[in-house]
Amino acid sequence: MKPRQDDVFEEFAREFIRRHRDAPPSWPITRILVPTDFSLCSLNALEHAEELAQRLGAELIVLHVEAVPVAGSTRAEVTHAAAEGELTRTTDQLRRHRLEVRGLLRMGAADEEILDAALTEHASLIVMGTHGRKGVAHMLLGSVAERVLRSAPCPVLTVGRRKDG
């Protein structure tokens, strides 16, 4: 009697988990890039990245990308100052948890700046949140995470919203 496909997949999964349960990653993760827009979604990703960094002894690089301001806009200065303040608060909090952490503030298209930072900062891993937009919102706004996934120079861990919040 031929085994069912579900049984084959389950056996594979069990064996994979057994072999890799306590094994460290096969590549050294020394620097984790965490893009943030300061949303709850990116906070969830930051929590995962913090835990990974603690377990692996990796450096965290927290990146915030601002959109290019409209010429002559006074609001851009206020937004920039708020982003700098939030980035500083975030990195200070992570340092209190005894992590090696740096903050980066860049201006431009989010996906392009994330990919560039991954290269220039020699990131071993990108951990980023996904808002989970679907349908028209996804078509109109696109997905930064999706564009990063397609072109990243290193592995990418995407973290969705928590079901409880």
C-alpha positions in Angstrom: 0.0 0.0 0.0 1.4 3.4 -1.0 1.8 5.9 1.8 -0.5 9.0 1.7 1.1 12.3 0.8 0.0 13.8 4.2 1.9 11.0 6.0 5.0 11.6 4.0 4.9 15.4 4.8 4.3 14.7 8.5 7.2 12.3 8.6 9.5 14.8 6.9 8.4 17.6 9.3 9.0 15.4 12.4 12.5 14.4 11.2 13.4 18.0 10.2 12.3 19.2 13.7 14.2 16.4 15.4 17.4 17.2 13.6 17.2 20.9 14.0 15.5 21.4 17.4 18.6 22.6 19.3 21.0 23.1 16.4 22.4 26.6 15.8 21.8 28.2 12.4 24.1 26.9 9.7 25.3 30.4 8.9 26.6 32.9 11.6 24.0 35.5 12.5 26.0 38.4 13.8 24.0 41.4 12.7 20.2 41.7 12.5 18.6 44.5 10.6 15.2 45.5 11.9 13.3 48.0 9.8 10.6 49.9 11.8 7.8 52.3 11.0 7.0 52.4 14.8 3.7 50.6 14.2 2.5 47.7 16.5 3.3 45.4 13.6 7.0 46.4 13.5 7.1 46.4 17.3 6.2 42.7 17.2 9.0 42.1 14.7 11.4 44.0 17.0 10.5 41.7 19.9 11.3 38.7 17.8 14.6 40.2 16.7 15.5 41.1 20.3 15.0 37.6 21.4 17.1 36.2 18.5 19.9 38.8 19.2 20.0 37.8 22.8 20.2 34.0 22.0 22.8 34.4 19.3 24.8 37.3 20.7 24.1 39.3 17.6 24.1 43.1 17.1 20.7 44.8 16.3 20.5 47.6 13.8 17.1 49.4 14.1 16.3 51.2 10.9 13.6 53.8 10.3 13.1 55.1 6.7 11.4 58.5 6.2 9.7 59.4 3.0 11.3 62.2 1.0 9.5 65.4 2.1 7.7 67.7 -0.2 9.8 70.7 -1.0 9.2 73.6 1.4 7.3 71.5 3.9 7.7 72.6 7.5 6.0 69.4 8.7 9.1 67.4 7.5 11.2 68.9 10.3 8.7 68.0 12.9 8.3 64.5 11.5 12.1 64.0 11.4 12.6 65.2 15.0 9.8 62.8 16.1 11.4 59.9 14.3 14.8 60.7 15.7 13.3 60.8 19.2 11.5 57.5 18.8 14.5 55.8 17.3 16.6 57.0 20.3 14.1 55.8 22.8 13.9 52.4 21.1 17.6 51.9 21.0 18.1 53.1 24.6 15.5 50.6 25.8 17.2 47.7 23.9 20.6 48.7 25.4 19.1 48.4 28.9 18.4 44.8 28.0 22.2 44.4 27.5 22.1 44.3 23.7 24.5 45.8 21.2 22.3 48.1 19.2 22.6 50.9 16.7 19.9 53.1 15.2 19.8 54.2 11.6 17.6 57.0 10.2 17.4 57.2 6.4 15.3 59.0 3.9 13.9 57.6 0.7 11.8 54.7 -0.5 11.5 52.2 2.3 12.3 49.0 0.3 15.3 50.5 -1.4 16.7 51.9 1.8 16.2 48.6 3.7 18.0 46.7 0.9 20.8 49.2 0.8 21.2 49.1 4.6 21.3 45.3 4.5 24.2 45.5 2.1 26.2 48.4 3.6 25.7 47.2 7.2 26.5 43.6 6.3 23.3 42.2 7.8 23.2 38.5 8.4 19.4 38.6 8.8 16.5 41.0 8.3 13.6 40.8 10.7 10.6 42.8 9.6 6.9 43.1 10.2 4.2 42.8 7.7 0.9 44.6 7.9 -0.9 41.9 6.0 -2.7 44.1 3.6 -4.9 42.3 1.1 -6.8 43.1 -2.1 -7.0 46.7 -3.2 -4.9 48.0 -0.4 -2.1 45.6 -1.4 -2.5 46.5 -5.0 -2.4 50.2 -4.4 0.2 50.3 -1.6 2.2 47.3 -2.5 4.2 45.4 0.1 7.6 46.7 1.3 8.2 43.3 2.9 7.4 41.5 -0.4 9.9 43.7 -2.4 12.6 43.2 0.3 12.0 39.4 0.3 12.5 39.3 -3.5 15.9 41.2 -3.5 17.4 40.8 -0.1 21.1 39.9 0.1 20.5 37.8 3.2 17.7 35.7 4.8 14.5 37.6 5.8 12.2 36.7 8.6 8.8 38.3 8.3 6.5 38.7 11.3 2.8 39.2 10.9 0.4 40.9 13.3 -0.5 39.0 16.4 -4.0 37.6 16.4 -4.7 38.9 19.9 -3.9 42.5 19.0 
